[in-house]
Amino acid sequence: MTDNTIYPLAAIRAMALHTQGLTRPVADDTTTTQADIIAAANQIGAVQIDTLQMVHRSHYLTLWSRLGNYDVADFDAVMYGAERQFFEYWLKAVCYIPLEDYRYRLPLMRKLRENPRYWHGWLNNDEHRALAAHVKQRIHDEGGLRTSDFKSDGKKRGAWWDWKPAKAALEYLYDVGELMIADRIKFQRVYDLTERVLPDGVDTDEVSREEMIRYYIEKGARKFGICDAMQTIDIVHDIKRTEAKPHIKALIDEGILVEVQAEQFDGEAVTMVVHRDHLSLLQRAADGDITTGRTTFLNFFDNLLWPRGRDMAWWNFRHILEAYKPAAQREWGYYCLTILHGDRLVGRFDPKLERKSGTLRLKALYLEPGVKASDELVASVAVAMRDFMAFHSATDLIIEKSEPKVFGKKLIKML
């Protein structure tokens, strides 16, 4: 490597995809094990949780994008079973996080406990504090409980705070680390005491906030592969840019983060950072030794696109969720999945699984401008779509709208 090397766009895409476990071609004859699920989740650093379920929820999809068809019961066992390897808490958002990170989330729990800006108004009410103590005592005496195990007074509270009082107490106790999520039943959280959920042997020695910031800057650099220096903190929501800047500079000065010049979609070269442990991987990508052979579909919360702005800077592609827009304002659809083909983002589709009939309905299917529905592309998408349908136990595919029309026609024919 030389100081004046400009790494081409193909190389930085390949490196990021490889780091994120998105370069292995789909294989029809492999059986995915719990060990594979653990390895994939650890490789990407965390798995974001979301409630939308037009198809499988996002956390299941994120692993499918890397592993192909697997049994979601194995995913749940890894996250909640006797040999759990992850815990639910805030990171990018609410995520499944490796247990090795537990001590690095303790500073946030402390911050919410000692300077509870978010909960300040709620805690100012004596009844709420008493309720939190009551809720915790019930869980202590009865074991893990769901929100539905507490009676509501029936009052409406409006907007986000339209929770029964016990729900707010549960969430407060969870945020400050007194409760953890022991399980989910029909996606409803089961809250239990932290000491009963956290496995033995997990390091609970709290780090300083400065150590936490440095840890997540390094982790972001490792998991994203290559990124803008400030994008390293896009792995976590509770670090401000102004807080991160001096730590990023220190890591660069120490040679732990290495600045490189990398090409963007528009041809401009910009300064990015690579963790020193990944320099050889970057060289392999530049030498063309990393094959980007996977065609798969990415949900909106996929880790590949956690770094803000990467979708446009690297692919000139808007990776967007329109579920919360009024229908008339949606350009693409309610819950579009992005089509990754090799190292390109080539299109998207808006799926809905009709579970009773086993039908996967694509309300819209799009290719990006300039992308041709070649036989090679359609065949690769068809392989991924067959696996996607198997993952959802779907036996029929209906495409309501396709742009261009030939894409949908060829895809149906190849299926």
N, C-alpha and C positions, 0 to 999 in steps of 0.2 A: 504494500500500500504506500502511496505517496500523498503528501499533503494536498496536492492539486488534483487528486482523483475526483472525478464527478461520477457518482454511481448512477447508472441509467435507471429509468422508471421500472423496466422489467425486473431489474435486480432487487429493488427495494420492495416491489410487490411480492416477488418470490420469497424474499426473506420473511416478510410479515406473515404471509400465508403459511410458510413452513413452521414458523414459531407458533402460530395459532392452530396447528394441526389440520390444515386445510389443503394439503398437497397430495395426500394419498388417494389414488383412484378408488372409486366405489367398487367393492367386491361383493358378488352375489352369494358366495359360498362360505363366508366367514360367520362365526358365532361370536357375538359380543358378550363378554363376561363382566362381572362386577369390577374386576381388576382393570379392565379396559375403560370402564366408566370413571373409575377413580383417577386413572392416569390422564384421561382426557380433561377432566375437570381441573386437575392440578396443573396441567400444562397451560391452560388458558388463565388460571389464577383465581377464578371465581365464576359462578353461574348466576346471572341475574334472574330474578323471579318476577313474573307478571301474571295478572289475573285473566287477561284476554284469552279466550279459548274457541276461536273460530275453527281452529284445528287443535292439536296438542298445545298446551301452554308453552311459553317461550323457553323455559328452562329445559324441558324435554327436547325442544327443537334444536337448541344450541348444541347439545350432544349428538343428536341425530345428524346434524350437518357435518360432523367430523367422523362419526362412527358408522353411519347408516343404520338400518333397522336394528332395534334392540328392544328388550322388554322393559317398559317403564317401571315395572315392579322392582327390577334390579336397581334402577336409579333411586327409587324411594328407600330401598333397603340400605343403600350406601349413605343416604342423607339422614335417615332416622333409625336405622336398625341398631342392634346390640353392638355392632362393630362400626358405628358411625365414624366417618372421617371428616365430616363437614358440620358447620353450624350456620344457622340463619342469623344474619345481622346486616347492618348498614355497611355498604362499601361504595360501589358506584351508585347503587340504590339498595334495596333489600336483596341480598344475594345468599347463595350457598357459598361459604368461605372455608378454605382448609383450616383445620383446627390449629395448625402451626401459627396462624395469624391471630389467634384469640388474644394473646397478650398485646398485640398492636391495635386492637379495638378498645382496650381498656381506657386509654386516654379520652376517647369520645364518650364512653359511659360515664367517666368521672366528670367531664365537662357538662354533660346533660344533668348530672346529679347536683353539681355544685353551682353551676351557672345556668339554670334551666330556662333560658330565654323562650324556648319553644313551649315549655310547660308552665311558664311563670304564672299566667292568669289562672290556670287550672289549679295549681298548687296553693294559690292564695286563699282558696276556699277551704275552711276547716273541714267541711263535710267531705270534700274530695280527698283530703289527706287521711281522714278516718276510713273512707271507702277503700283506699289503696291498702291500708293495713288490714282491713277486713278481707279483701280479696286474697291477699297473700296468705292470711291465716287459713282461709278455706282451702287453698291449694296445698298448704302444708299438711292439713288434716286429711284431705280427701284425695290427694294426688292430682295429676294433670287435669285441667279443665279447659273447656272451650267457652267462647263468649255466650253461646246458647245455653250454657249451664247456669247463667245468671239471669234473674228476672229483670225485665225492664219496667220502668214506671209509666211507659206509654207516651211520654211527652216528646214532642217534636223539637229539635234543637237547630235545624236548618243547616244546609250545605255540609261541609266536611264534619262539623261537630254533631251531625245527626246520628250519634252513637248512643247506645245505652250507657249509663254512667260507668258500669263495670268494664266496658270495652276500653274506655279511656284509661281507667286504672290499670288494666292489663297492659296496655301499650306503654304507659309510663314506666311500669315496673320492668318491662322488656327493654325499653330504651336505656334505662340506667343500669341494666345488667343483673337485676335481682331475679328475673325470670328468663327462661330460654324457651325456645320452641322445641318441644319434645317429639312432636309428630304433627301430621296433618291428616284429618279425616274428611274426605270429600272436599279437600282443599281448605277446610277450616283449621286454623291453628289450635294446637293443644299446648297450653302454657303450663310449665312446671318450674319448680325451684331450680336455680342454676346448679346448685350442688348435686341435684339428682340427675341432671341432664349431661353436664360436662363430664366426659370420660376421665377416668383416672390417668394420671401421667401427663395431662395437658399443662404446659407451662403457663402459670397464672401470675408470674412476676411482671408487674406493670412497667412498661417502658416510659420514658419521658415523651412529651409531645415532639420534641426535636428528633428523638430517635424514631418515632413513628413516622414523621414526615420523610426523613431520609430513607427509611425502609420502603415506603410506598413509592418514592421516586425511583429507587432502584428496581422495585418490582414492576412498576409500569414500564420502565425501559426494557426489562427482560421479556415481559409478556407481549408487548407490542412489537418487539423486534427492532424497529427503527421508527423514530418519530421526531417531531418538533420537541424541543426541550420542555416547553410548558405542557405538552400533551402527556408527559409522563404522569402527571397527577390526575389525568382523566380516568384513572383506575379507581379513584376514591372521591367521594363528594365533599368531604369535610376538611379539605386543605385549600386555603385561599392562595391565589397566584402570588400575592405579595409575600405570603409566608414561605412559599416554595422557592422563590427566586434565589435567596442567598444559599440555600441548601443545594440547589442545582449547580450554582456557580462553584461551590466547594467541591462537589462531586466531579465536575469537569476539571478543576484545578488539580485534584488528586489523581486524575486519570482513570477514574472509575466509569465515568461517562466520557465518551470520545466523540468529538464533533467531526462530522463528515459533510461533504457536499453531495446532495442527491437531487436528481431531476424530478420535476413534477409533471403533471399532465400537460401543462401549457409550455413545456420545454425549459422553463426557468429552473436554475439550480438554486437550492436553498440550503441553509445549514440545518442539519438534523443531528440527533445524538443516537449512539449505539452503546450498549453496555459493553465494557471491555471483554467480557466473557463471550460475546457474540461477534467479535471482529472476524474470526475465522469463518463463521457462518456467512457473514456479509461478503467475504471474498469468494466463498463457494457460489453464492448467488450471482456475483459479478462474473464469475467464470462460466456460468451456465450449468453448474452441477446440480442445481435444484430444479426438479421437474414439477411444473404446476399442472397436474393432470386431473384434478378433481372437478366435477360438475356437481353442484349442490345448491341448496336454497338457504338463504340467511334470513332469520327473523330480525325484526327491528332492533332487538336488544342484544344482538350478537357481538361478542367481544372484539371481533376484527375491526369493528367500526366504532368502538368506544372513543378513540381519539377524535376529538371534535374537528370537523372539517376535512377529515381524511377522505371521505367519500367524493367530495368535489375536487380536492387537490390531486388525488391520485387517479381517479376514474371519471371525473366530470359527470358524476352520477349523484342524484339526490336520493339518499337512503332515508325514507320518510315514513312516519306513522300518521295516518289521517283518521284514525278511529275516533279521535276527540273533536274533529271538525264536523260542522253540520254537513249532511249528505250533499247538499248543493255546492259546497265549497271543495269537495274532494276532487282531485285531479285523477288519481289512480284507483282508489278504492279504500275500503274500510281497514283492512289488515294485510297489506301487501308483503309478500316475501320476495327478496331480491335473488335473482339467478346469478350465481357465480359459475363461470365457465373458464377453466384454466386460471389465468390471472386477470380476467376481465369480468366486470359486472355488466351483463348483456341485456337484462330485462327484469321483469317482475310479474307477479300474478297475485290476484286477490282471491284466496281460497275460502271455502266453507265446507266443513265436513258434515254431511247429513248422516248422523250416526245410526239411525234406525234402518235406513235403506243401504248403508254402506257405500254411499255415493260421495265422491269428492267433486264438488262443484267449483269451477274456476269462473267467478263472475266477470273477470277480465284477465287477459293475458297480453303482455306487451313485450316487444323488443325495443331496445334503445334505437334512436335515430342512427342510421348508418350501419346497423348490425343486420346482416343477411341471414335468412332462415336456411342456411346451408344444410345439406344432409348430415354432415358431421356434427354440427351444433345440435340439430334436432334429435339425432340419435343419442347424443350424450344427455340431453335434457330428458329424453324418454327413459333412459336407464335410471336417472335420478328420480323421475316421477314414479316409476314402478316401485322403487324402494320406498318412496314417500307414501305411496298408497298402501303398501304392505305394513308400514309403520303405523298407519291409521286403520288397518283392517278394512280398507276400502276396496271394493271390487269393481267399481264403475267410475268413469271420469266423464264429466260434462263440462264443455267449454262454452260459455254463453257469448263471449266476445273475445276476439283476437285481433290485435294490430301488430303486424299485418295479418290478414286472414289466412294466408298460406301457412303461417307458423302453426296456428291451431290445427289446421287440416292435416298437415304433415305429422304433427305430434300425435294426434288421434290415430292416424294410420300406422305409425311406428309402434304404438302401444299394443 
